[in-house]
């Protein structure tokens, strides 16, 4: 899959991807404001060029920005994210070119206040979706938030994703879906994170394309 070319759909403001982007940014901003942290920490997996997150951070004062780890495997997209962060003066953002499916690429940043799982659930199996959602509490601090996306492609797993987050101990704070071609969720962890935190598997998922 040419993910750089895929990102070209953002150039069309009328595309479902561009419409989803605006919703994701709004939910990310809400998540940053909701968590009980003056300087929220963030982990974004499969982050692309960071456009879901970096413009939101750039609007916040430096005193309200905590450590941020952005993980993207494609070198072109990772470099674009790095340049965007640098141009915006986001010195707390670390862009890591690496495989987000491997916790070794980001586990040292845990736990975080806000977790972004955008652009993942439509590219992995339903069982891997369930596993990643079940693991999410171990990645977060108490009261942390997750922003996630899943397109309306068959099979439509959006109801399954929402139910999985509830089962894992999250309260759904917002959901944007039908009639849109996308689903965007904002959920907050309302149970205590596991203590001790479980060891993470070597790999969490594998993209189907």
C-alpha angles and dihedrals in degrees: 000000000000100000093179089059090044089057088059088082087075088070089072107073090199095056119110088239092058091046090050090049092061091050093048092051091051092050092046090053090050091049092052090052095045102054120091097245132101090211107027118209117223137199118192117188123200085007100170110198091340097250092136091062117013099069089050092052091047090060092056123083115254091247089062096051122091131186113308129194118195117190123197129157100202107088095211093052093043091053090048089054091048092052093046091051092048094048090050093049092243095155093164091063118097115192112202120194102213147103109294089198088069113074088204086077095061114004092108089067093061139153103038136178097226127032123193117204099172124152093010111091095061092055102050136060123276090246091054090049089054091048095049093048091048089053095048096090089060090057096053140070118238109292093014123155135228126205112196139172137203127171125231094253125135123299087040103216097174094104089048092051092050092049091047092056091050091050090050092058104269130133112220106232098176140000128187114192140115131074086024122087090238141054123219121184135189115195133172126211108242099174126069114271112252114277115232094027111236121247111264120240119249091249131017103192146341123228114243093214 
